[in-house]
Amino acid sequence: EAIRVMITRAISAAFPGVEIVACADGSAALRAAESQALTLAIVDLQMPGLTGLELTMAMRAHEKSRDVPIIVCTAVGGAADWRVLSAVGADAFLVKPFAIKALVATAKRVLGLE
C-alpha cells in the first residue's frame, strides 16, 4: 500500500492533470487495462492476483493495452527476470528501493518525453 501511494504521488507531481488508476492486485490492474485507455502501467513483479509477468503477458495479448508502456518494479528480481520481462514486452525494470527521480525519468523515457 505504501509504495502504491508513493508512486501515485510521484507520478501526479511529475505529470500534473493525469488520471491515475491505482489497483491493489494484478487482476484488478488487468481489468483496468482492458476497460480503460491507459497511457502507462507501473506494476510490481510480485503482485497478488496476477504477477507482474502474468499481467505484462496479458496486457500484450489484449488489443486495448498492447501498446501501453509497462514499467515493472520489484524488490527481488534481477537480470534473469528482466530478460524474461523484456522478452514478453515490458519496457523498463526498476529494482526497489528506487529513487523517485529514477521512476519519473523512466516513465518519461518510456513515454517518449525525454
C-alpha positions, 0 to 999 in steps of 0.5 A, a space after each residue: 500500500 505504501 509504495 502504491 501511494 508513493 508512486 501515485 504521488 510521484 507520478 501526479 507531481 511529475 505529470 500534473 492533470 493525469 488520471 491515475 488508476 491505482 489497483 491493489 492486485 494484478 487482476 484488478 490492474 488487468 481489468 483496468 487495462 482492458 476497460 480503460 485507455 491507459 497511457 502507462 502501467 507501473 506494476 510490481 513483479 510480485 503482485 497478488 492476483 496476477 504477477 507482474 509477468 502474468 499481467 505484462 503477458 496479458 496486457 500484450 495479448 489484449 488489443 486495448 493495452 498492447 501498446 501501453 508502456 509497462 514499467 515493472 518494479 520489484 524488490 527481488 528480481 534481477 537480470 534473469 527476470 528482466 530478460 524474461 520481462 523484456 522478452 514478453 514486452 515490458 519496457 523498463 525494470 526498476 529494482 526497489 528501493 528506487 529513487 523517485 527521480 529514477 521512476 519519473 525519468 523512466 516513465 518519461 523515457 518510456 513515454 517518449 518525453 525525454 
